[in-house]
Amino acid sequence: METAKAMDASGRWLYVVFMCQQAIEKLVKGLYTLYADDNVPKTHNITFLIREFENKLPVAVTEEQYDLFIKLRAFYINGRYTDFKRKMSVAVNEKEAKTILQQTKEAFAWLQTLKL
């Protein structure tokens, strides 16, 4: 999350949303080990991971949170695809990056409350 905030401060919108995706993914994978299994699937699909253990959570995941997780999946950047990064960089504007950052901060804080 700190890197996402730093990217926001420097105006690097694509990397704001990428770091948001990374922050949520890493936290969800940690929660996966708590609630499901130590063998975390090799995926960047946050929604898939959460659905694997959501029935064990003390509170339900909201549709709004799922909407964010689905949106974040689109911003996972594979370093091997420079053309994709170039296209995505043009597609992400300041307003969208700031909105996603705010939503991610809220989701991140909520996910942290799920740690045992």
Phi and psi restraints in degrees (range 20) as a CNS / XPLOR table:
assign (resid 1 and name C) (resid 2 and name N)
       (resid 2 and name CA) (resid 2 and name C) 1.0 -63.7 20.0 2
assign (resid 2 and name N) (resid 2 and name CA)
       (resid 2 and name C) (resid 3 and name N) 1.0 -38.4 20.0 2
assign (resid 2 and name C) (resid 3 and name N)
       (resid 3 and name CA) (resid 3 and name C) 1.0 -68.5 20.0 2
assign (resid 3 and name N) (resid 3 and name CA)
       (resid 3 and name C) (resid 4 and name N) 1.0 -38.6 20.0 2
assign (resid 3 and name C) (resid 4 and name N)
       (resid 4 and name CA) (resid 4 and name C) 1.0 -60.3 20.0 2
assign (resid 4 and name N) (resid 4 and name CA)
       (resid 4 and name C) (resid 5 and name N) 1.0 -42.0 20.0 2
assign (resid 4 and name C) (resid 5 and name N)
       (resid 5 and name CA) (resid 5 and name C) 1.0 -64.6 20.0 2
assign (resid 5 and name N) (resid 5 and name CA)
       (resid 5 and name C) (resid 6 and name N) 1.0 -40.0 20.0 2
assign (resid 5 and name C) (resid 6 and name N)
       (resid 6 and name CA) (resid 6 and name C) 1.0 -65.3 20.0 2
assign (resid 6 and name N) (resid 6 and name CA)
       (resid 6 and name C) (resid 7 and name N) 1.0 -39.7 20.0 2
assign (resid 6 and name C) (resid 7 and name N)
       (resid 7 and name CA) (resid 7 and name C) 1.0 -66.2 20.0 2
assign (resid 7 and name N) (resid 7 and name CA)
       (resid 7 and name C) (resid 8 and name N) 1.0 -35.2 20.0 2
assign (resid 7 and name C) (resid 8 and name N)
       (resid 8 and name CA) (resid 8 and name C) 1.0 -62.8 20.0 2
assign (resid 8 and name N) (resid 8 and name CA)
       (resid 8 and name C) (resid 9 and name N) 1.0 -45.8 20.0 2
assign (resid 8 and name C) (resid 9 and name N)
       (resid 9 and name CA) (resid 9 and name C) 1.0 -63.4 20.0 2
assign (resid 9 and name N) (resid 9 and name CA)
       (resid 9 and name C) (resid 10 and name N) 1.0 -28.5 20.0 2
assign (resid 9 and name C) (resid 10 and name N)
       (resid 10 and name CA) (resid 10 and name C) 1.0 -95.1 20.0 2
assign (resid 10 and name N) (resid 10 and name CA)
       (resid 10 and name C) (resid 11 and name N) 1.0 -1.3 20.0 2
assign (resid 10 and name C) (resid 11 and name N)
       (resid 11 and name CA) (resid 11 and name C) 1.0 76.4 20.0 2
assign (resid 11 and name N) (resid 11 and name CA)
       (resid 11 and name C) (resid 12 and name N) 1.0 24.3 20.0 2
assign (resid 11 and name C) (resid 12 and name N)
       (resid 12 and name CA) (resid 12 and name C) 1.0 -98.7 20.0 2
assign (resid 12 and name N) (resid 12 and name CA)
       (resid 12 and name C) (resid 13 and name N) 1.0 81.5 20.0 2
assign (resid 12 and name C) (resid 13 and name N)
       (resid 13 and name CA) (resid 13 and name C) 1.0 -61.8 20.0 2
assign (resid 13 and name N) (resid 13 and name CA)
       (resid 13 and name C) (resid 14 and name N) 1.0 -42.2 20.0 2
assign (resid 13 and name C) (resid 14 and name N)
       (resid 14 and name CA) (resid 14 and name C) 1.0 -60.3 20.0 2
assign (resid 14 and name N) (resid 14 and name CA)
       (resid 14 and name C) (resid 15 and name N) 1.0 -41.2 20.0 2
assign (resid 14 and name C) (resid 15 and name N)
       (resid 15 and name CA) (resid 15 and name C) 1.0 -76.4 20.0 2
assign (resid 15 and name N) (resid 15 and name CA)
       (resid 15 and name C) (resid 16 and name N) 1.0 -21.5 20.0 2
assign (resid 15 and name C) (resid 16 and name N)
       (resid 16 and name CA) (resid 16 and name C) 1.0 -60.3 20.0 2
assign (resid 16 and name N) (resid 16 and name CA)
       (resid 16 and name C) (resid 17 and name N) 1.0 -53.7 20.0 2
assign (resid 16 and name C) (resid 17 and name N)
       (resid 17 and name CA) (resid 17 and name C) 1.0 -70.0 20.0 2
assign (resid 17 and name N) (resid 17 and name CA)
       (resid 17 and name C) (resid 18 and name N) 1.0 -33.8 20.0 2
assign (resid 17 and name C) (resid 18 and name N)
       (resid 18 and name CA) (resid 18 and name C) 1.0 -63.8 20.0 2
assign (resid 18 and name N) (resid 18 and name CA)
       (resid 18 and name C) (resid 19 and name N) 1.0 -44.9 20.0 2
assign (resid 18 and name C) (resid 19 and name N)
       (resid 19 and name CA) (resid 19 and name C) 1.0 -67.4 20.0 2
assign (resid 19 and name N) (resid 19 and name CA)
       (resid 19 and name C) (resid 20 and name N) 1.0 -32.3 20.0 2
assign (resid 19 and name C) (resid 20 and name N)
       (resid 20 and name CA) (resid 20 and name C) 1.0 -62.0 20.0 2
assign (resid 20 and name N) (resid 20 and name CA)
       (resid 20 and name C) (resid 21 and name N) 1.0 -45.8 20.0 2
assign (resid 20 and name C) (resid 21 and name N)
       (resid 21 and name CA) (resid 21 and name C) 1.0 -60.0 20.0 2
assign (resid 21 and name N) (resid 21 and name CA)
       (resid 21 and name C) (resid 22 and name N) 1.0 -45.5 20.0 2
assign (resid 21 and name C) (resid 22 and name N)
       (resid 22 and name CA) (resid 22 and name C) 1.0 -64.0 20.0 2
assign (resid 22 and name N) (resid 22 and name CA)
       (resid 22 and name C) (resid 23 and name N) 1.0 -42.5 20.0 2
assign (resid 22 and name C) (resid 23 and name N)
       (resid 23 and name CA) (resid 23 and name C) 1.0 -61.4 20.0 2
assign (resid 23 and name N) (resid 23 and name CA)
       (resid 23 and name C) (resid 24 and name N) 1.0 -47.1 20.0 2
assign (resid 23 and name C) (resid 24 and name N)
       (resid 24 and name CA) (resid 24 and name C) 1.0 -67.2 20.0 2
assign (resid 24 and name N) (resid 24 and name CA)
       (resid 24 and name C) (resid 25 and name N) 1.0 -43.0 20.0 2
assign (resid 24 and name C) (resid 25 and name N)
       (resid 25 and name CA) (resid 25 and name C) 1.0 -59.0 20.0 2
assign (resid 25 and name N) (resid 25 and name CA)
       (resid 25 and name C) (resid 26 and name N) 1.0 -46.7 20.0 2
assign (resid 25 and name C) (resid 26 and name N)
       (resid 26 and name CA) (resid 26 and name C) 1.0 -65.0 20.0 2
assign (resid 26 and name N) (resid 26 and name CA)
       (resid 26 and name C) (resid 27 and name N) 1.0 -41.0 20.0 2
assign (resid 26 and name C) (resid 27 and name N)
       (resid 27 and name CA) (resid 27 and name C) 1.0 -65.9 20.0 2
assign (resid 27 and name N) (resid 27 and name CA)
       (resid 27 and name C) (resid 28 and name N) 1.0 -42.8 20.0 2
assign (resid 27 and name C) (resid 28 and name N)
       (resid 28 and name CA) (resid 28 and name C) 1.0 -64.6 20.0 2
assign (resid 28 and name N) (resid 28 and name CA)
       (resid 28 and name C) (resid 29 and name N) 1.0 -38.4 20.0 2
assign (resid 28 and name C) (resid 29 and name N)
       (resid 29 and name CA) (resid 29 and name C) 1.0 -64.8 20.0 2
assign (resid 29 and name N) (resid 29 and name CA)
       (resid 29 and name C) (resid 30 and name N) 1.0 -36.7 20.0 2
assign (resid 29 and name C) (resid 30 and name N)
       (resid 30 and name CA) (resid 30 and name C) 1.0 -63.8 20.0 2
assign (resid 30 and name N) (resid 30 and name CA)
       (resid 30 and name C) (resid 31 and name N) 1.0 -42.6 20.0 2
assign (resid 30 and name C) (resid 31 and name N)
       (resid 31 and name CA) (resid 31 and name C) 1.0 -65.4 20.0 2
assign (resid 31 and name N) (resid 31 and name CA)
       (resid 31 and name C) (resid 32 and name N) 1.0 -34.4 20.0 2
assign (resid 31 and name C) (resid 32 and name N)
       (resid 32 and name CA) (resid 32 and name C) 1.0 -57.9 20.0 2
assign (resid 32 and name N) (resid 32 and name CA)
       (resid 32 and name C) (resid 33 and name N) 1.0 -43.2 20.0 2
assign (resid 32 and name C) (resid 33 and name N)
       (resid 33 and name CA) (resid 33 and name C) 1.0 -66.4 20.0 2
assign (resid 33 and name N) (resid 33 and name CA)
       (resid 33 and name C) (resid 34 and name N) 1.0 -29.8 20.0 2
assign (resid 33 and name C) (resid 34 and name N)
       (resid 34 and name CA) (resid 34 and name C) 1.0 -75.1 20.0 2
assign (resid 34 and name N) (resid 34 and name CA)
       (resid 34 and name C) (resid 35 and name N) 1.0 -42.6 20.0 2
assign (resid 34 and name C) (resid 35 and name N)
       (resid 35 and name CA) (resid 35 and name C) 1.0 -99.6 20.0 2
assign (resid 35 and name N) (resid 35 and name CA)
       (resid 35 and name C) (resid 36 and name N) 1.0 -22.2 20.0 2
assign (resid 35 and name C) (resid 36 and name N)
       (resid 36 and name CA) (resid 36 and name C) 1.0 -121.1 20.0 2
assign (resid 36 and name N) (resid 36 and name CA)
       (resid 36 and name C) (resid 37 and name N) 1.0 -68.9 20.0 2
assign (resid 36 and name C) (resid 37 and name N)
       (resid 37 and name CA) (resid 37 and name C) 1.0 -164.5 20.0 2
assign (resid 37 and name N) (resid 37 and name CA)
       (resid 37 and name C) (resid 38 and name N) 1.0 151.7 20.0 2
assign (resid 37 and name C) (resid 38 and name N)
       (resid 38 and name CA) (resid 38 and name C) 1.0 -72.0 20.0 2
assign (resid 38 and name N) (resid 38 and name CA)
       (resid 38 and name C) (resid 39 and name N) 1.0 -19.4 20.0 2
assign (resid 38 and name C) (resid 39 and name N)
       (resid 39 and name CA) (resid 39 and name C) 1.0 -92.0 20.0 2
assign (resid 39 and name N) (resid 39 and name CA)
       (resid 39 and name C) (resid 40 and name N) 1.0 86.7 20.0 2
assign (resid 39 and name C) (resid 40 and name N)
       (resid 40 and name CA) (resid 40 and name C) 1.0 -73.8 20.0 2
assign (resid 40 and name N) (resid 40 and name CA)
       (resid 40 and name C) (resid 41 and name N) 1.0 129.7 20.0 2
assign (resid 40 and name C) (resid 41 and name N)
       (resid 41 and name CA) (resid 41 and name C) 1.0 -59.5 20.0 2
assign (resid 41 and name N) (resid 41 and name CA)
       (resid 41 and name C) (resid 42 and name N) 1.0 145.4 20.0 2
assign (resid 41 and name C) (resid 42 and name N)
       (resid 42 and name CA) (resid 42 and name C) 1.0 -82.6 20.0 2
assign (resid 42 and name N) (resid 42 and name CA)
       (resid 42 and name C) (resid 43 and name N) 1.0 82.6 20.0 2
assign (resid 42 and name C) (resid 43 and name N)
       (resid 43 and name CA) (resid 43 and name C) 1.0 -145.1 20.0 2
assign (resid 43 and name N) (resid 43 and name CA)
       (resid 43 and name C) (resid 44 and name N) 1.0 157.1 20.0 2
assign (resid 43 and name C) (resid 44 and name N)
       (resid 44 and name CA) (resid 44 and name C) 1.0 -107.0 20.0 2
assign (resid 44 and name N) (resid 44 and name CA)
       (resid 44 and name C) (resid 45 and name N) 1.0 8.3 20.0 2
assign (resid 44 and name C) (resid 45 and name N)
       (resid 45 and name CA) (resid 45 and name C) 1.0 -84.7 20.0 2
assign (resid 45 and name N) (resid 45 and name CA)
       (resid 45 and name C) (resid 46 and name N) 1.0 95.8 20.0 2
assign (resid 45 and name C) (resid 46 and name N)
       (resid 46 and name CA) (resid 46 and name C) 1.0 -60.1 20.0 2
assign (resid 46 and name N) (resid 46 and name CA)
       (resid 46 and name C) (resid 47 and name N) 1.0 -42.5 20.0 2
assign (resid 46 and name C) (resid 47 and name N)
       (resid 47 and name CA) (resid 47 and name C) 1.0 -60.8 20.0 2
assign (resid 47 and name N) (resid 47 and name CA)
       (resid 47 and name C) (resid 48 and name N) 1.0 -45.9 20.0 2
assign (resid 47 and name C) (resid 48 and name N)
       (resid 48 and name CA) (resid 48 and name C) 1.0 -57.4 20.0 2
assign (resid 48 and name N) (resid 48 and name CA)
       (resid 48 and name C) (resid 49 and name N) 1.0 -47.0 20.0 2
assign (resid 48 and name C) (resid 49 and name N)
       (resid 49 and name CA) (resid 49 and name C) 1.0 -61.3 20.0 2
assign (resid 49 and name N) (resid 49 and name CA)
       (resid 49 and name C) (resid 50 and name N) 1.0 -46.8 20.0 2
assign (resid 49 and name C) (resid 50 and name N)
       (resid 50 and name CA) (resid 50 and name C) 1.0 -64.7 20.0 2
assign (resid 50 and name N) (resid 50 and name CA)
       (resid 50 and name C) (resid 51 and name N) 1.0 -39.6 20.0 2
assign (resid 50 and name C) (resid 51 and name N)
       (resid 51 and name CA) (resid 51 and name C) 1.0 -61.9 20.0 2
assign (resid 51 and name N) (resid 51 and name CA)
       (resid 51 and name C) (resid 52 and name N) 1.0 -23.3 20.0 2
assign (resid 51 and name C) (resid 52 and name N)
       (resid 52 and name CA) (resid 52 and name C) 1.0 -71.0 20.0 2
assign (resid 52 and name N) (resid 52 and name CA)
       (resid 52 and name C) (resid 53 and name N) 1.0 -22.4 20.0 2
assign (resid 52 and name C) (resid 53 and name N)
       (resid 53 and name CA) (resid 53 and name C) 1.0 -132.8 20.0 2
assign (resid 53 and name N) (resid 53 and name CA)
       (resid 53 and name C) (resid 54 and name N) 1.0 6.3 20.0 2
assign (resid 53 and name C) (resid 54 and name N)
       (resid 54 and name CA) (resid 54 and name C) 1.0 -60.3 20.0 2
assign (resid 54 and name N) (resid 54 and name CA)
       (resid 54 and name C) (resid 55 and name N) 1.0 -28.7 20.0 2
assign (resid 54 and name C) (resid 55 and name N)
       (resid 55 and name CA) (resid 55 and name C) 1.0 -69.2 20.0 2
assign (resid 55 and name N) (resid 55 and name CA)
       (resid 55 and name C) (resid 56 and name N) 1.0 -12.1 20.0 2
assign (resid 55 and name C) (resid 56 and name N)
       (resid 56 and name CA) (resid 56 and name C) 1.0 -99.1 20.0 2
assign (resid 56 and name N) (resid 56 and name CA)
       (resid 56 and name C) (resid 57 and name N) 1.0 -4.3 20.0 2
assign (resid 56 and name C) (resid 57 and name N)
       (resid 57 and name CA) (resid 57 and name C) 1.0 -76.3 20.0 2
assign (resid 57 and name N) (resid 57 and name CA)
       (resid 57 and name C) (resid 58 and name N) 1.0 148.1 20.0 2
assign (resid 57 and name C) (resid 58 and name N)
       (resid 58 and name CA) (resid 58 and name C) 1.0 -72.1 20.0 2
assign (resid 58 and name N) (resid 58 and name CA)
       (resid 58 and name C) (resid 59 and name N) 1.0 -19.0 20.0 2
assign (resid 58 and name C) (resid 59 and name N)
       (resid 59 and name CA) (resid 59 and name C) 1.0 -137.1 20.0 2
assign (resid 59 and name N) (resid 59 and name CA)
       (resid 59 and name C) (resid 60 and name N) 1.0 153.9 20.0 2
assign (resid 59 and name C) (resid 60 and name N)
       (resid 60 and name CA) (resid 60 and name C) 1.0 -77.9 20.0 2
assign (resid 60 and name N) (resid 60 and name CA)
       (resid 60 and name C) (resid 61 and name N) 1.0 149.4 20.0 2
assign (resid 60 and name C) (resid 61 and name N)
       (resid 61 and name CA) (resid 61 and name C) 1.0 -79.7 20.0 2
assign (resid 61 and name N) (resid 61 and name CA)
       (resid 61 and name C) (resid 62 and name N) 1.0 130.7 20.0 2
assign (resid 61 and name C) (resid 62 and name N)
       (resid 62 and name CA) (resid 62 and name C) 1.0 -81.4 20.0 2
assign (resid 62 and name N) (resid 62 and name CA)
       (resid 62 and name C) (resid 63 and name N) 1.0 160.6 20.0 2
assign (resid 62 and name C) (resid 63 and name N)
       (resid 63 and name CA) (resid 63 and name C) 1.0 -61.6 20.0 2
assign (resid 63 and name N) (resid 63 and name CA)
       (resid 63 and name C) (resid 64 and name N) 1.0 -36.6 20.0 2
assign (resid 63 and name C) (resid 64 and name N)
       (resid 64 and name CA) (resid 64 and name C) 1.0 -61.6 20.0 2
assign (resid 64 and name N) (resid 64 and name CA)
       (resid 64 and name C) (resid 65 and name N) 1.0 -41.5 20.0 2
assign (resid 64 and name C) (resid 65 and name N)
       (resid 65 and name CA) (resid 65 and name C) 1.0 -66.0 20.0 2
assign (resid 65 and name N) (resid 65 and name CA)
       (resid 65 and name C) (resid 66 and name N) 1.0 -43.2 20.0 2
assign (resid 65 and name C) (resid 66 and name N)
       (resid 66 and name CA) (resid 66 and name C) 1.0 -61.6 20.0 2
assign (resid 66 and name N) (resid 66 and name CA)
       (resid 66 and name C) (resid 67 and name N) 1.0 -38.5 20.0 2
assign (resid 66 and name C) (resid 67 and name N)
       (resid 67 and name CA) (resid 67 and name C) 1.0 -58.6 20.0 2
assign (resid 67 and name N) (resid 67 and name CA)
       (resid 67 and name C) (resid 68 and name N) 1.0 -43.3 20.0 2
assign (resid 67 and name C) (resid 68 and name N)
       (resid 68 and name CA) (resid 68 and name C) 1.0 -63.2 20.0 2
assign (resid 68 and name N) (resid 68 and name CA)
       (resid 68 and name C) (resid 69 and name N) 1.0 -45.9 20.0 2
assign (resid 68 and name C) (resid 69 and name N)
       (resid 69 and name CA) (resid 69 and name C) 1.0 -61.9 20.0 2
assign (resid 69 and name N) (resid 69 and name CA)
       (resid 69 and name C) (resid 70 and name N) 1.0 -38.2 20.0 2
assign (resid 69 and name C) (resid 70 and name N)
       (resid 70 and name CA) (resid 70 and name C) 1.0 -65.6 20.0 2
assign (resid 70 and name N) (resid 70 and name CA)
       (resid 70 and name C) (resid 71 and name N) 1.0 -43.3 20.0 2
assign (resid 70 and name C) (resid 71 and name N)
       (resid 71 and name CA) (resid 71 and name C) 1.0 -62.9 20.0 2
assign (resid 71 and name N) (resid 71 and name CA)
       (resid 71 and name C) (resid 72 and name N) 1.0 -42.1 20.0 2
assign (resid 71 and name C) (resid 72 and name N)
       (resid 72 and name CA) (resid 72 and name C) 1.0 -63.2 20.0 2
assign (resid 72 and name N) (resid 72 and name CA)
       (resid 72 and name C) (resid 73 and name N) 1.0 -32.6 20.0 2
assign (resid 72 and name C) (resid 73 and name N)
       (resid 73 and name CA) (resid 73 and name C) 1.0 -57.4 20.0 2
assign (resid 73 and name N) (resid 73 and name CA)
       (resid 73 and name C) (resid 74 and name N) 1.0 -35.1 20.0 2
assign (resid 73 and name C) (resid 74 and name N)
       (resid 74 and name CA) (resid 74 and name C) 1.0 -66.8 20.0 2
assign (resid 74 and name N) (resid 74 and name CA)
       (resid 74 and name C) (resid 75 and name N) 1.0 -19.0 20.0 2
assign (resid 74 and name C) (resid 75 and name N)
       (resid 75 and name CA) (resid 75 and name C) 1.0 -100.2 20.0 2
assign (resid 75 and name N) (resid 75 and name CA)
       (resid 75 and name C) (resid 76 and name N) 1.0 5.6 20.0 2
assign (resid 75 and name C) (resid 76 and name N)
       (resid 76 and name CA) (resid 76 and name C) 1.0 -66.1 20.0 2
assign (resid 76 and name N) (resid 76 and name CA)
       (resid 76 and name C) (resid 77 and name N) 1.0 128.7 20.0 2
assign (resid 76 and name C) (resid 77 and name N)
       (resid 77 and name CA) (resid 77 and name C) 1.0 -113.5 20.0 2
assign (resid 77 and name N) (resid 77 and name CA)
       (resid 77 and name C) (resid 78 and name N) 1.0 120.1 20.0 2
assign (resid 77 and name C) (resid 78 and name N)
       (resid 78 and name CA) (resid 78 and name C) 1.0 -87.4 20.0 2
assign (resid 78 and name N) (resid 78 and name CA)
       (resid 78 and name C) (resid 79 and name N) 1.0 120.9 20.0 2
assign (resid 78 and name C) (resid 79 and name N)
       (resid 79 and name CA) (resid 79 and name C) 1.0 -58.6 20.0 2
assign (resid 79 and name N) (resid 79 and name CA)
       (resid 79 and name C) (resid 80 and name N) 1.0 -19.0 20.0 2
assign (resid 79 and name C) (resid 80 and name N)
       (resid 80 and name CA) (resid 80 and name C) 1.0 -76.7 20.0 2
assign (resid 80 and name N) (resid 80 and name CA)
       (resid 80 and name C) (resid 81 and name N) 1.0 -13.9 20.0 2
assign (resid 80 and name C) (resid 81 and name N)
       (resid 81 and name CA) (resid 81 and name C) 1.0 -109.1 20.0 2
assign (resid 81 and name N) (resid 81 and name CA)
       (resid 81 and name C) (resid 82 and name N) 1.0 79.0 20.0 2
assign (resid 81 and name C) (resid 82 and name N)
       (resid 82 and name CA) (resid 82 and name C) 1.0 -66.0 20.0 2
assign (resid 82 and name N) (resid 82 and name CA)
       (resid 82 and name C) (resid 83 and name N) 1.0 -33.8 20.0 2
assign (resid 82 and name C) (resid 83 and name N)
       (resid 83 and name CA) (resid 83 and name C) 1.0 -63.9 20.0 2
assign (resid 83 and name N) (resid 83 and name CA)
       (resid 83 and name C) (resid 84 and name N) 1.0 -39.9 20.0 2
assign (resid 83 and name C) (resid 84 and name N)
       (resid 84 and name CA) (resid 84 and name C) 1.0 -62.8 20.0 2
assign (resid 84 and name N) (resid 84 and name CA)
       (resid 84 and name C) (resid 85 and name N) 1.0 -43.8 20.0 2
assign (resid 84 and name C) (resid 85 and name N)
       (resid 85 and name CA) (resid 85 and name C) 1.0 -61.1 20.0 2
assign (resid 85 and name N) (resid 85 and name CA)
       (resid 85 and name C) (resid 86 and name N) 1.0 -40.6 20.0 2
assign (resid 85 and name C) (resid 86 and name N)
       (resid 86 and name CA) (resid 86 and name C) 1.0 -63.0 20.0 2
assign (resid 86 and name N) (resid 86 and name CA)
       (resid 86 and name C) (resid 87 and name N) 1.0 -44.8 20.0 2
assign (resid 86 and name C) (resid 87 and name N)
       (resid 87 and name CA) (resid 87 and name C) 1.0 -66.2 20.0 2
assign (resid 87 and name N) (resid 87 and name CA)
       (resid 87 and name C) (resid 88 and name N) 1.0 -43.4 20.0 2
assign (resid 87 and name C) (resid 88 and name N)
       (resid 88 and name CA) (resid 88 and name C) 1.0 -65.5 20.0 2
assign (resid 88 and name N) (resid 88 and name CA)
       (resid 88 and name C) (resid 89 and name N) 1.0 -36.3 20.0 2
assign (resid 88 and name C) (resid 89 and name N)
       (resid 89 and name CA) (resid 89 and name C) 1.0 -60.3 20.0 2
assign (resid 89 and name N) (resid 89 and name CA)
       (resid 89 and name C) (resid 90 and name N) 1.0 -37.3 20.0 2
assign (resid 89 and name C) (resid 90 and name N)
       (resid 90 and name CA) (resid 90 and name C) 1.0 -73.3 20.0 2
assign (resid 90 and name N) (resid 90 and name CA)
       (resid 90 and name C) (resid 91 and name N) 1.0 -31.6 20.0 2
assign (resid 90 and name C) (resid 91 and name N)
       (resid 91 and name CA) (resid 91 and name C) 1.0 -77.5 20.0 2
assign (resid 91 and name N) (resid 91 and name CA)
       (resid 91 and name C) (resid 92 and name N) 1.0 -22.9 20.0 2
assign (resid 91 and name C) (resid 92 and name N)
       (resid 92 and name CA) (resid 92 and name C) 1.0 -98.3 20.0 2
assign (resid 92 and name N) (resid 92 and name CA)
       (resid 92 and name C) (resid 93 and name N) 1.0 117.5 20.0 2
assign (resid 92 and name C) (resid 93 and name N)
       (resid 93 and name CA) (resid 93 and name C) 1.0 -103.8 20.0 2
assign (resid 93 and name N) (resid 93 and name CA)
       (resid 93 and name C) (resid 94 and name N) 1.0 175.2 20.0 2
assign (resid 93 and name C) (resid 94 and name N)
       (resid 94 and name CA) (resid 94 and name C) 1.0 -59.4 20.0 2
assign (resid 94 and name N) (resid 94 and name CA)
       (resid 94 and name C) (resid 95 and name N) 1.0 -46.3 20.0 2
assign (resid 94 and name C) (resid 95 and name N)
       (resid 95 and name CA) (resid 95 and name C) 1.0 -60.4 20.0 2
assign (resid 95 and name N) (resid 95 and name CA)
       (resid 95 and name C) (resid 96 and name N) 1.0 -46.9 20.0 2
assign (resid 95 and name C) (resid 96 and name N)
       (resid 96 and name CA) (resid 96 and name C) 1.0 -63.5 20.0 2
assign (resid 96 and name N) (resid 96 and name CA)
       (resid 96 and name C) (resid 97 and name N) 1.0 -43.7 20.0 2
assign (resid 96 and name C) (resid 97 and name N)
       (resid 97 and name CA) (resid 97 and name C) 1.0 -61.2 20.0 2
assign (resid 97 and name N) (resid 97 and name CA)
       (resid 97 and name C) (resid 98 and name N) 1.0 -43.0 20.0 2
assign (resid 97 and name C) (resid 98 and name N)
       (resid 98 and name CA) (resid 98 and name C) 1.0 -67.8 20.0 2
assign (resid 98 and name N) (resid 98 and name CA)
       (resid 98 and name C) (resid 99 and name N) 1.0 -38.0 20.0 2
assign (resid 98 and name C) (resid 99 and name N)
       (resid 99 and name CA) (resid 99 and name C) 1.0 -64.3 20.0 2
assign (resid 99 and name N) (resid 99 and name CA)
       (resid 99 and name C) (resid 100 and name N) 1.0 -46.8 20.0 2
assign (resid 99 and name C) (resid 100 and name N)
       (resid 100 and name CA) (resid 100 and name C) 1.0 -64.4 20.0 2
assign (resid 100 and name N) (resid 100 and name CA)
       (resid 100 and name C) (resid 101 and name N) 1.0 -39.4 20.0 2
assign (resid 100 and name C) (resid 101 and name N)
       (resid 101 and name CA) (resid 101 and name C) 1.0 -60.2 20.0 2
assign (resid 101 and name N) (resid 101 and name CA)
       (resid 101 and name C) (resid 102 and name N) 1.0 -45.9 20.0 2
assign (resid 101 and name C) (resid 102 and name N)
       (resid 102 and name CA) (resid 102 and name C) 1.0 -63.8 20.0 2
assign (resid 102 and name N) (resid 102 and name CA)
       (resid 102 and name C) (resid 103 and name N) 1.0 -44.8 20.0 2
assign (resid 102 and name C) (resid 103 and name N)
       (resid 103 and name CA) (resid 103 and name C) 1.0 -63.4 20.0 2
assign (resid 103 and name N) (resid 103 and name CA)
       (resid 103 and name C) (resid 104 and name N) 1.0 -37.8 20.0 2
assign (resid 103 and name C) (resid 104 and name N)
       (resid 104 and name CA) (resid 104 and name C) 1.0 -68.2 20.0 2
assign (resid 104 and name N) (resid 104 and name CA)
       (resid 104 and name C) (resid 105 and name N) 1.0 -40.8 20.0 2
assign (resid 104 and name C) (resid 105 and name N)
       (resid 105 and name CA) (resid 105 and name C) 1.0 -56.3 20.0 2
assign (resid 105 and name N) (resid 105 and name CA)
       (resid 105 and name C) (resid 106 and name N) 1.0 -44.4 20.0 2
assign (resid 105 and name C) (resid 106 and name N)
       (resid 106 and name CA) (resid 106 and name C) 1.0 -65.7 20.0 2
assign (resid 106 and name N) (resid 106 and name CA)
       (resid 106 and name C) (resid 107 and name N) 1.0 -45.5 20.0 2
assign (resid 106 and name C) (resid 107 and name N)
       (resid 107 and name CA) (resid 107 and name C) 1.0 -65.6 20.0 2
assign (resid 107 and name N) (resid 107 and name CA)
       (resid 107 and name C) (resid 108 and name N) 1.0 -39.8 20.0 2
assign (resid 107 and name C) (resid 108 and name N)
       (resid 108 and name CA) (resid 108 and name C) 1.0 -62.1 20.0 2
assign (resid 108 and name N) (resid 108 and name CA)
       (resid 108 and name C) (resid 109 and name N) 1.0 -46.2 20.0 2
assign (resid 108 and name C) (resid 109 and name N)
       (resid 109 and name CA) (resid 109 and name C) 1.0 -61.1 20.0 2
assign (resid 109 and name N) (resid 109 and name CA)
       (resid 109 and name C) (resid 110 and name N) 1.0 -43.0 20.0 2
assign (resid 109 and name C) (resid 110 and name N)
       (resid 110 and name CA) (resid 110 and name C) 1.0 -63.3 20.0 2
assign (resid 110 and name N) (resid 110 and name CA)
       (resid 110 and name C) (resid 111 and name N) 1.0 -46.6 20.0 2
assign (resid 110 and name C) (resid 111 and name N)
       (resid 111 and name CA) (resid 111 and name C) 1.0 -60.4 20.0 2
assign (resid 111 and name N) (resid 111 and name CA)
       (resid 111 and name C) (resid 112 and name N) 1.0 -35.4 20.0 2
assign (resid 111 and name C) (resid 112 and name N)
       (resid 112 and name CA) (resid 112 and name C) 1.0 -63.6 20.0 2
assign (resid 112 and name N) (resid 112 and name CA)
       (resid 112 and name C) (resid 113 and name N) 1.0 -29.4 20.0 2
assign (resid 112 and name C) (resid 113 and name N)
       (resid 113 and name CA) (resid 113 and name C) 1.0 -70.7 20.0 2
assign (resid 113 and name N) (resid 113 and name CA)
       (resid 113 and name C) (resid 114 and name N) 1.0 -12.9 20.0 2
assign (resid 113 and name C) (resid 114 and name N)
       (resid 114 and name CA) (resid 114 and name C) 1.0 -86.0 20.0 2
assign (resid 114 and name N) (resid 114 and name CA)
       (resid 114 and name C) (resid 115 and name N) 1.0 -6.9 20.0 2
assign (resid 114 and name C) (resid 115 and name N)
       (resid 115 and name CA) (resid 115 and name C) 1.0 -66.9 20.0 2
assign (resid 115 and name N) (resid 115 and name CA)
       (resid 115 and name C) (resid 116 and name N) 1.0 138.0 20.0 2
